[in-house]
Amino acid sequence: MPESFSSPSLDLDRYPIPTQAFIGGEFLDGTSSEKHTLISSVNDAIITKGRPALYHPQNTFEMPLLTLSELQWANTLDVDYAVEAAEEGLKAWQAMSDGARRDALIKYGDLIQQNKERFQWLEGILVGKDAGFCSFEVNFAAELFTYYGNMIDKVSSDVLVSTNENLRYTLHQPWGICAGIVPFNGPIITMAMKLAPALACGNVMIVKTSETNPFSTLYMASLANSAGIPPGVINCLTGGAEAGHALAAHMKIRKISFTGSIPVGKRVQIAAAESNLKGVTLELGGKSPVIVFEDADIDKAVAGIMTFLVMNGQGCALGTRVYVHESVAYELISKVEDLAEMHAGTLGDDPLSESTRSSPLYHHRQKETVLSYIESGKAEATLVCGGSSVGKQGCYVQPTVFVDPQPGARIVREEIFGPVLVITRFKTEEEVVKMANDTEFGLASTVYTKDIARALRLSRLLEAGSVHINGSGWPNPKVPMTGWKQSGQGIENGREAMMDWMQVKVVSLSV
């Protein structure tokens, strides 16, 4: 790292910043007087005003607050208003023909694509997301709306019984009013993964933004008007636990999809069960293993392993536990260390530049959490590189690599959600499968080997929703995503997600 590190400056006036709820096709003030302050993770610039931010280290500001927008904070009553708007939106959306809804969804995806620069700016000024990854998010979101728009008329009924006297067949019909809660790390992509299939199935949606990264979600919701999507079909609220619980517990909401942490996901499921037993899709945490055998292409494996730095490690499916065969461990560790130190030199690059591939952690709370895990790791394993925060402003933390952790180490067992990689050596296939499966997480896993029989064998033995052989599996609209164990339930992406956003009805017709 350079001895003198300075956080980049940002132009905060390029576009308007959305701070109100989007209900019934327009931005509205909420009923609550509660407002919140958001601080840039890039350089601690104050983006919106309200009460002091909970997670800023000083928790006090020298600021001309009158020049800043107020960030609205929704309460239970605001959720009720959003539900009322969704009821009207549901009537209008289901009155449209399949072709009209298809065209609206495809146009919506086009509008998201056309406004890529604005999404990059909204994510860049607040959380410091690099423009390269944000570009991927926007492109993928647009693909999702095109894919599911064209899937609207592709879901068919199944004839179960056909006799001279009786016909029985299935219908797939929408839930109706649904809700989605998106996370702070990938709000654009996760919002699209919920909205696109839900709307294609004939549902309407109330989305709650991340508490710490709401701008791009609010802006995406507002593009619905220009796409020809009726008011009330997409509604969007900011807010915290009260708004989230109100959505999960609302008697008129029939399904909710949540992406976030396991503890909050459990609370969503409890509220859903205690209210109206609404359908629940959960995409939760991960601690994905990467297994590198002695016959692997080491350079290819190292390139895949370094994707743990995408979004500065703030991705649920990123491989953060590496198990490497002892015979190739030294070579792999040396190459990982070199690349991690090279990446560290890019911290502080302008997040709005298309060439930037690094970012800070996305808010101050996450920075403190990651640094706490790093301190634990220093007592549990050998520190190879990194291990410190960078600079006096912003949320920059060095890429950090540990090797040879102690049994039961927190940095191996718990999700850190930061640029921290833990490398463990192994001797046998049986041993490494046991270590890889010794977790309550089961989102993704990766295996590097040239032995096809071994690859096929491990693809069945590893306890995860997806297994990638000799490479990372980037999201694809056609490919389902699901979590095993406490990494979630339900399915996102693919035709399977369409089924997840519909209910099955059996019709029996007798002569």
C-alpha positions in Angstrom: 0.0 0.0 0.0 1.2 3.6 -0.6 2.4 5.3 2.5 0.0 8.3 1.9 -3.5 7.1 1.1 -6.2 9.6 0.2 -9.8 8.8 -0.5 -11.2 10.0 -3.9 -13.5 13.0 -4.1 -16.9 12.6 -5.6 -19.3 14.8 -7.5 -22.5 14.6 -5.4 -24.6 16.9 -7.7 -24.6 14.9 -11.0 -28.1 13.5 -10.5 -31.0 13.9 -8.1 -30.9 11.5 -5.1 -34.1 9.7 -4.4 -35.0 9.8 -0.7 -38.8 9.3 -0.6 -41.0 6.2 -0.8 -42.2 5.2 -4.3 -45.9 4.3 -3.9 -48.6 4.1 -6.5 -46.3 5.4 -9.3 -45.0 8.5 -7.5 -42.5 9.6 -4.9 -44.3 10.4 -1.7 -43.4 11.6 1.8 -43.9 8.9 4.4 -46.1 9.3 7.5 -43.1 8.9 9.9 -41.1 11.9 11.0 -38.0 9.7 11.3 -35.2 10.6 8.9 -31.8 9.0 8.4 -28.3 10.2 7.6 -26.2 8.2 5.1 -22.4 8.6 4.8 -20.3 7.6 1.8 -18.1 4.6 2.4 -15.7 6.2 -0.1 -14.7 9.4 1.8 -17.2 9.9 4.7 -19.1 12.5 2.7 -22.6 13.1 4.1 -25.1 12.1 1.4 -28.4 12.5 3.2 -29.4 14.1 6.5 -31.4 12.9 9.4 -30.3 11.6 12.8 -26.6 10.8 13.1 -25.7 7.5 11.4 -25.6 4.6 13.7 -22.4 3.1 12.4 -20.2 6.1 11.8 -17.2 5.9 14.2 -17.5 9.5 15.5 -21.3 9.6 15.3 -21.1 13.4 15.1 -20.8 15.7 12.1 -19.8 19.2 11.1 -22.3 19.7 8.3 -24.5 22.2 6.6 -27.6 20.0 6.9 -30.0 22.4 5.3 -28.4 21.7 1.9 -28.9 18.0 2.1 -31.9 15.8 1.3 -33.8 14.0 4.1 -33.9 10.2 3.8 -37.5 9.0 4.5 -38.0 6.1 6.9 -41.1 4.0 6.4 -43.2 2.6 9.3 -46.2 0.1 9.5 -48.7 2.7 8.2 -46.6 3.3 5.1 -46.6 -0.4 4.4 -50.4 -0.3 4.6 -50.5 2.5 2.1 -48.2 0.5 -0.2 -50.5 -2.5 0.1 -53.5 -0.4 -0.9 -51.6 0.9 -4.0 -50.6 -2.7 -4.8 -54.2 -3.8 -4.7 -55.0 -1.3 -7.4 -51.9 -2.2 -9.3 -52.8 -5.9 -9.3 -56.1 -5.2 -11.0 -54.5 -3.2 -13.7 -51.5 -5.6 -14.2 -53.7 -8.7 -14.5 -56.1 -6.9 -16.9 -53.3 -6.5 -19.4 -52.7 -9.1 -22.1 -49.7 -11.4 -21.9 -48.3 -9.5 -24.9 -48.7 -6.1 -23.2 -47.1 -7.3 -20.0 -44.2 -8.9 -21.9 -43.6 -5.7 -23.8 -43.6 -3.7 -20.6 -41.1 -5.9 -18.9 -38.7 -5.9 -21.9 -39.0 -2.1 -22.1 -38.3 -1.9 -18.3 -35.1 -3.9 -18.8 -34.1 -1.7 -21.7 -34.6 1.4 -19.5 -32.5 -0.1 -16.7 -29.7 -0.7 -19.3 -30.0 2.8 -20.8 -29.6 4.4 -17.3 -26.5 2.4 -16.4 -24.4 5.5 -15.8 -26.9 6.8 -13.3 -27.0 3.5 -11.4 -23.2 3.5 -11.3 -23.2 6.9 -9.8 -25.9 6.2 -7.2 -24.0 3.1 -6.1 -20.6 4.7 -6.4 -21.1 7.8 -4.3 -22.7 6.0 -1.4 -21.1 2.5 -1.1 -18.1 3.0 -3.4 -19.1 0.1 -5.7 -16.8 -0.1 -8.6 -18.3 0.8 -11.9 -17.3 -2.5 -13.5 -19.3 -4.7 -11.2 -22.2 -2.3 -11.2 -22.2 -2.5 -15.0 -22.5 -6.3 -14.6 -25.4 -5.9 -12.2 -27.3 -3.5 -14.6 -26.7 -5.8 -17.6 -27.8 -8.8 -15.7 -30.9 -7.0 -14.4 -31.8 -6.1 -18.0 -31.3 -9.6 -19.1 -33.6 -10.9 -16.4 -36.5 -8.7 -17.5 -36.0 -9.7 -21.1 -35.8 -13.4 -20.2 -38.9 -13.5 -17.9 -40.8 -11.1 -20.2 -40.5 -13.8 -22.9 -41.4 -16.5 -20.4 -44.9 -15.1 -19.7 -46.7 -17.4 -22.2 -44.3 -20.4 -21.8 -45.8 -21.9 -18.6 -48.2 -24.6 -19.6 -50.7 -26.7 -17.7 -50.3 -30.5 -17.2 -53.1 -32.9 -18.0 -53.1 -35.4 -15.1 -56.1 -37.6 -16.0 -58.0 -37.8 -19.2 -60.9 -40.3 -19.6 -64.3 -40.4 -21.2 -65.8 -39.1 -18.0 -63.1 -37.0 -16.3 -60.4 -34.5 -17.1 -58.0 -33.3 -14.5 -55.3 -30.6 -15.1 -53.1 -28.1 -13.3 -53.2 -24.3 -13.4 -50.3 -22.1 -12.3 -51.6 -18.8 -10.9 -50.0 -15.8 -9.2 -49.9 -15.3 -5.5 -51.1 -11.7 -5.9 -49.5 -9.0 -3.7 -45.9 -10.0 -2.9 -43.0 -8.4 -1.0 -39.2 -8.3 -1.5 -36.4 -7.2 0.8 -33.1 -6.5 -0.9 -29.6 -6.4 0.7 -26.9 -3.7 0.7 -24.3 -5.4 -1.4 -26.2 -6.2 -4.7 -29.6 -4.3 -4.6 -29.8 -4.0 -8.4 -29.3 -7.6 -9.2 -31.4 -9.0 -6.3 -34.3 -6.6 -7.0 -34.4 -7.8 -10.6 -34.2 -11.5 -9.5 -37.3 -11.0 -7.5 -39.3 -8.5 -9.6 -38.8 -10.0 -13.0 -40.2 -13.5 -12.4 -42.8 -12.2 -9.9 -44.2 -9.7 -12.4 -44.0 -12.1 -15.3 -46.2 -14.5 -13.3 -48.9 -11.8 -12.8 -47.9 -10.7 -9.3 -47.3 -7.2 -8.0 -44.5 -6.2 -5.6 -43.6 -4.0 -2.6 -39.8 -3.8 -2.3 -38.0 -2.7 0.9 -34.6 -1.2 0.2 -31.4 -1.9 2.2 -31.2 0.4 5.2 -27.7 1.5 4.1 -27.9 1.4 0.3 -31.4 2.5 -0.9 -30.8 4.9 -3.8 -30.5 2.5 -6.8 -33.4 0.5 -5.6 -35.7 3.5 -5.4 -34.5 4.7 -8.8 -35.1 1.3 -10.4 -38.7 1.3 -9.0 -39.3 4.8 -10.5 -38.4 3.6 -14.1 -41.6 1.4 -14.1 -43.7 4.4 -15.1 -41.8 5.0 -18.3 -41.9 1.3 -19.2 -45.7 1.2 -19.2 -46.0 -0.7 -16.0 -49.2 0.5 -14.2 -48.9 2.5 -10.9 -48.9 0.3 -7.9 -47.4 -2.7 -9.6 -44.0 -1.8 -8.2 -43.8 0.0 -4.9 -40.6 0.8 -3.0 -40.0 1.7 0.7 -37.0 2.6 2.7 -36.9 1.7 6.3 -35.6 -0.7 9.0 -36.9 -3.5 11.1 -40.4 -2.1 11.6 -41.1 -1.9 7.8 -39.5 -5.3 7.2 -41.6 -6.9 9.9 -44.8 -5.2 8.7 -44.2 -6.7 5.2 -43.5 -10.2 6.5 -46.5 -10.1 8.8 -49.1 -8.3 6.6 -52.2 -10.4 6.1 -52.7 -9.2 2.5 -49.2 -10.0 1.3 -49.2 -13.7 0.1 -45.5 -14.2 -0.6 -42.2 -12.6 0.5 -38.7 -13.0 -0.8 -35.8 -11.9 1.4 -32.0 -11.7 0.6 -29.8 -11.1 3.6 -28.5 -12.6 6.8 -29.6 -15.8 8.4 -30.8 -14.2 11.7 -33.0 -11.7 9.9 -34.2 -14.4 7.4 -35.4 -16.5 10.3 -37.3 -13.5 11.7 -39.0 -13.0 8.3 -40.0 -16.6 8.2 -41.4 -16.5 11.8 -43.4 -13.4 11.0 -44.7 -15.0 7.8 -45.8 -18.1 9.7 -47.4 -16.3 12.5 -49.5 -14.1 10.2 -51.0 -15.8 7.2 -48.5 -18.6 6.4 -47.4 -16.6 3.3 -44.9 -18.2 0.9 -41.3 -17.5 1.8 -38.1 -17.5 -0.4 -34.9 -16.9 1.5 -31.4 -16.3 0.0 -29.2 -16.1 3.0 -25.5 -16.4 3.9 -22.7 -18.4 2.5 -19.2 -19.7 3.4 -18.4 -21.3 0.1 -15.5 -23.8 -0.1 -13.0 -24.0 -3.0 -11.2 -27.3 -3.2 -7.9 -27.5 -5.2 -6.5 -31.0 -5.9 -2.9 -31.8 -6.7 -3.7 -32.3 -10.4 -5.5 -28.9 -10.8 -4.4 -26.1 -13.2 -3.0 -23.9 -10.4 -3.1 -20.7 -12.4 -6.7 -21.2 -13.3 -7.5 -22.1 -9.6 -5.8 -19.0 -8.4 -7.7 -16.8 -10.9 -10.9 -18.3 -9.6 -10.0 -17.9 -6.0 -9.2 -14.2 -6.4 -12.9 -13.6 -7.2 -13.3 -13.5 -3.4 -12.3 -9.8 -3.9 -15.4 -9.1 -6.1 -17.3 -6.3 -4.2 -14.4 -6.4 -1.7 -15.6 -9.8 -0.5 -19.2 -8.7 0.1 -20.9 -11.5 -1.9 -22.8 -14.4 -0.4 -21.6 -17.0 -2.9 -17.9 -16.0 -3.0 -15.4 -18.7 -2.2 -13.8 -17.6 1.1 -12.7 -21.1 2.4 -9.9 -22.6 0.2 -8.8 -26.2 0.7 -5.6 -27.0 -1.2 -3.8 -30.3 -1.4 -0.6 -30.1 0.6 1.6 -31.0 -2.4 0.6 -27.8 -4.3 -0.1 -25.5 -1.3 3.1 -23.5 -1.3 2.7 -22.6 -5.0 -0.9 -21.6 -4.6 -0.4 -19.6 -1.5 2.5 -17.7 -3.0 0.5 -16.7 -6.1 -2.6 -15.7 -4.0 -0.4 -13.5 -1.8 1.1 -11.7 -4.8 -2.2 -11.0 -6.4 -3.8 -9.9 -3.1 -1.0 -7.4 -2.6 -1.3 -6.2 -6.1 -5.1 -5.7 -5.6 -4.4 -3.8 -2.4 -2.5 -1.1 -4.4 -5.7 -0.3 -6.3 -7.8 0.6 -3.2 -8.9 4.1 -3.4 -9.3 4.2 -7.2 -12.2 6.2 -8.5 -15.3 4.0 -8.1 -17.0 5.7 -11.1 -14.2 4.7 -13.5 -14.9 1.7 -15.8 -11.4 0.4 -15.2 -11.7 0.3 -11.4 -11.9 -3.3 -9.9 -11.7 -2.5 -6.2 -14.0 -1.0 -3.7 -14.3 -0.1 0.0 -16.5 -2.0 2.3 -20.0 -0.7 1.8 -20.6 0.9 5.2 -19.0 1.6 8.5 -20.7 -1.1 10.4 -19.4 -3.7 8.0 -15.9 -2.3 8.2 -15.9 -2.7 12.0 -17.3 -6.2 11.7 -14.6 -7.3 9.2 -11.8 -5.8 11.3 -13.1 -7.7 14.3 -13.0 -10.9 12.4 -9.4 -10.1 11.2 -8.3 -9.6 14.8 -9.8 -13.0 15.7 -8.1 -14.5 12.8 -4.7 -13.3 13.9 -5.1 -15.5 17.0 -6.6 -18.4 15.1 -4.3 -18.7 12.0 -1.2 -17.5 10.3 -1.6 -14.1 8.6 0.0 -14.1 5.2 -0.9 -10.6 4.0 -3.2 -7.7 4.7 -4.9 -7.5 8.1 -5.4 -3.7 8.4 -7.7 -0.9 7.5 -6.4 1.7 5.1 -6.7 5.5 5.3 -8.4 7.8 7.7 -11.6 8.2 5.7 -13.9 5.7 4.1 -14.2 2.0 4.6 -11.0 0.6 3.1 -9.6 -2.7 4.4 -6.7 -4.6 2.9 -7.2 -7.9 1.1 -6.4 -10.4 3.9 -5.2 -14.0 3.6 -4.8 -16.5 6.4 -3.4 -20.0 6.3 -3.5 -23.1 8.5 -6.4 -22.1 10.8 -7.0 -23.8 14.1 -9.9 -26.3 14.3 -13.1 -24.5 14.9 -11.7 -21.0 14.0 -14.3 -18.3 13.7 -12.8 -17.1 10.4 -13.5 -20.6 8.9 -17.0 -21.2 10.4 -18.6 -17.8 10.2 -19.5 -15.5 7.3 -17.2 -12.5 7.4 -18.5 -10.6 4.3 -15.3 -8.9 3.6 -11.9 -9.4 1.8 -10.8 -12.2 4.0 -9.6 -15.6 2.6 -8.7 -18.6 4.7 -6.5 -21.4 3.2 -6.3 -24.9 4.7 -4.1 -27.8 3.5 -5.5 -31.3 3.1 -4.2 -34.8 2.3 -7.1 -36.9 1.1 -10.4 -36.6 -0.7 -12.3 -38.0 2.1 -10.8 -35.5 4.5 -11.5 -32.5 2.4 -15.1 -33.4 1.7 -15.7 -33.7 5.4 -14.1 -30.3 6.0 -16.0 -28.6 3.2 -19.4 -30.0 4.5 -18.7 -29.1 8.1 -20.8 -26.0 8.0 -24.4 -24.8 8.3 -24.0 -22.9 5.0 -24.7 -24.5 1.7 -24.9 -21.9 -1.1 -22.1 -22.7 -3.5 -18.8 -24.7 -3.8 -16.0 -25.1 -6.4 -13.7 -27.9 -7.3 -10.5 -27.7 -9.3 -9.3 -31.1 -10.7 -8.5 -32.7 -14.1 -10.0 -36.0 -12.9 -13.5 -36.1 -14.3 -14.5 -39.1 -12.2 -13.5 -37.2 -9.1 -15.3 -34.1 -10.3 -18.5 -36.0 -10.8 -18.1 -37.8 -7.5 -17.7 -34.6 -5.5 -20.5 -32.8 -7.3 -22.8 -35.4 -5.6 -21.0 -35.4 -2.2 -20.7 -31.6 -1.6 -23.7 -30.2 0.4 -24.4 -27.0 -1.6 -27.0 -25.6 -4.0 -24.5 -25.3 -6.7 -21.1 -27.0 -7.5 -18.7 -25.4 -10.0 -16.0 -27.5 -11.6 -12.8 -25.8 -12.7 -14.4 -22.3 -12.7 -16.7 -19.9 -11.0 -20.4 -20.0 -11.9 -21.5 -16.5 -12.6 -25.2 -15.9 -12.5 -27.3 -16.6 -15.6 -31.0 -15.9 -16.0 -31.6 -19.5 -17.2 -29.7 -21.2 -14.3 -31.5 -21.7 -11.0 -29.9 -20.5 -7.7 -30.8 -22.1 -4.4 -29.3 -22.6 -1.0 -29.0 -25.8 1.1 -29.0 -25.9 4.9 -29.3 -22.5 6.4 -28.2 -20.7 3.2 -31.9 -20.5 2.2 -35.0 -22.0 0.7 -36.8 -21.5 -2.5 -35.4 -20.8 -5.9 -34.2 -17.8 -7.9 -33.5 -17.6 -11.6 -34.5 -20.0 -14.3 -37.8 -21.6 -15.2 -37.9 -22.9 -11.6 -38.2 -19.4 -10.2 -41.4 -18.9 -12.3 -42.8 -21.9 -10.5 -41.8 -20.4 -7.2 -43.8 -17.2 -7.9 -47.0 -19.1 -8.7 -49.4 -21.4 -6.9 -50.6 -24.7 -8.3 -54.3 -25.3 -8.7 -55.8 -28.7 -9.8 -59.0 -28.5 -11.9 -61.2 -31.6 -12.1 -63.9 -31.7 -14.8 -66.5 -34.5 -14.9 -69.0 -35.1 -17.6 
